[in-house]
Amino acid sequence: MSVKTPSKLEKILAGGHLAVTSECGPPRGSDPEVIQRKAELLRRHVDAVNITDNQTSVTRMCSLAACIRLKLMGLEPILQMVTRDRNRIAMQSDILGAASFDIHNILCLSGDHQRFGDCAQGQNVHDLDSMQLAQTVRRMRDEGKFLGGDEIHRPPRMFVGAAENPFADPFEIRVPRLAKKIAAGVEFIQTQCIFNMEKFALWMRQAGDRGLLDRVYIMAGLTPLKSAGMARYMKSRVPGMAVRDAVVKRMAATPKEKQADEGIAICIESIEQLKSVPGVRGFHVMAIEWEEKVPEIVERAGLFPRPVIE
């Protein structure tokens, strides 16, 4: 796949390197030091950093402002944008705002339902869905036009991504859904965190059988577990999560004071296994409010130092 944007992440993937991304959740306030501190922990060990967009429908500093903070620090941000909160006018406007700061990556998402957050009475918008958002970014980038047809002066140059959950039910629609996202213009995928290697490998095989792995970069998602309680919660309470019983039992059998270390060990073992899965082009390490562990994971998994891309 040829390089179409100035995105460092795209260049690393196109160059055949295993890419590494992570993410930062913006604060529930306006203090820039929160996002800056998290970003400094990740600086040398990842190729790009996702900035979440009011994740779990909880009000936070906006993703765009936090991405600008990272850009000014010399890091490569990935702007997450959910369709829940904006109509097509606002989304196109925010895309232009990001482009004005030369932010070259976007992840197109639907967003969690507002009932899960701190404003349950809030009205969701969903003027566009996540696939239509990807189409919109590609039209703005490739054709230099707004959805209404007018020309854009200095169009955005964004590498377009989306999320995918290989584990959600019904499983048989997961690969067709991936195909639809690729047809909509998605160029890279970050998956849900993987705790069921067999099911993920099956999804990848089915995607490969349809020729999809030649058309999109798949980045495997991983989350280090902090405790047995976290493993149980993710297994039983997080929709679409496939945490094998063996993972929960392994965490539970570990002394409480050593469970965090065991969770990191499981994450590193998973990366090593995923390296051998055909079509895996990188890793998205989601260390939830545990960013200080990302460098250790990346180094112990043999993914450091990161490639230097001009």
Steps between C-alpha positions, in 0.01 A plus 500: 500500500636838398543797733235767447556738792784649708395275791798346678279206597407434139864516392604248768224260402571540128868438568425156638579581862283378789339825611426580864231738621354574841241739633441779751170589660462878538430634850167598652622857515709750310846431647733437204762338722287186534518417131859624471615273783338196341646586160853529640473144635425375148722728292792267413310172490207550263456632149173683563262569788121477488312773683164362607182699434287520815547128554219311676290811434664685789569870440871576466737745333430477129707265289600773254649727767691210656629397155628853446684478834672181380583652162664799668707254708629336183294180530276350231135509609209292377180703523215282616163632384164354600183563303287497815551868583527690170311551177677500164565876514680476833699192399625656177585817693701307762681308225608831347607625843718192547640539148598859576741358763622229258340217694523214252313209664133452585309208654132498404269364771133489594556554874350341809133567571449804721314298765838360610642844579444803719230661281247221454235747380728630226377456144717303264532631146624228261432717196766279343617159614866404536522360146346814353748705703785302343349567157477869586867525598605319183286731285645806670854365458490332159253725317555821694126544545252544780198270519297782351725504192691824554878507458728495805793739514793295635325163550586278797765233445392233745572129532154354567442236766218325680452253783382142461388239749571145376321353802154660504192295422392395249851395403402417141448870414838616631697447178224641275492804729876539458452480122243780515738722694775440245257578216413824683866605485649378827877444467595368843317311774562491874325200653331440833742364760578134440464237772384220270781425258320216323194710412716790385710270279179360346376852425833583338492184289150578379603858420801367310282257304302800374815686402442773758841483664658632180278809517527612863756506781383303805635610838428249776363652821639403841421606855720398794291371791564659839321239709280190503208730576566695181510173303167388649341839435611507136375145449157549655419870475658639182284434191680334209799396709624140470718422802580129520445320830867400495602867519273567798621186678865587438452846648299366795766237576767770528558664841323834515821700531636339183187515283600822324832343397314191378266716294798664331654157436177383333499813282860441389434130430199602291709737290753224436221267384340767285825565316451163329139566392499583127370848433578657838684821416538653844375531855273744680584489872211636708642531851200662663629770739820293515706672234819463703501127418494542122880548466564179695253305287643634174859429602439151637299411189798582277333803340762755608664713376237633264594562135605852407286638216565835337 
